[in-house]
Amino acid sequence: MLPGGTGRLHPHSAAVDTEKMRLTDGQSAEFEQQCLMVLSCYQTREAAVKAADPEYAGWVDRIMEAGELDRAALTSVHGHLIALGMIRIEFSGRARGLQYQLSPAGRDAVLRGSLQAPEDNRVAEVADREIAAAA
C-alpha cells in the first residue's frame, strides 16, 4: 500500500468486474466498441504486415492511434484486452520492445462484434437435465 493509502480501491475503479472481467452496464456499450475498434485495427495491421512480409513472425507494433481515442483511453483498452486474453504481448528485445498479436479469442470477438463469449451450451444442458429429472 502507498503511504497514506487506505487500502481501498478508488470508487471509479469499480467499473470493471474483475471476477468475470466484464464491464458494468454504465460503461459497457461505448467501451466495448472502443475495444472492438482496437481489435479490428490489430487484425488489419496483422493482415497488412503478413501480406508485405513473407517472413512475418505474427507480432506487430502497438496500435498508437485508433479513431478518436485519446492516449489514456487507448491504454485502458489495451489493458482490458490483455486481461481478457484477446491480445497477447511479447517483449522482442531492446530494439523492438513490446510486440502485440490478436489471440484466437480476439479474432472471434471481431467476427462476433462482441467481447462477450456466446452463451455456452452447458447452461441449456443443465436446464434440460433438470426438466427431465422432474418429469
Secondary structure, 3 states (H helix, E strand, C coil): CCCCCCCCCCHHHHHEECCCCEECHHHHHHHHHHHHHHHHHHHHHHHHHHHHCCCCCCCECCCCCCCCCCHHHHHHHHHHHHHHCCEEEEECCCCCCEEEEECHHHHHHHHHCCCCCCCCHHHHHHHHHHHHHHC
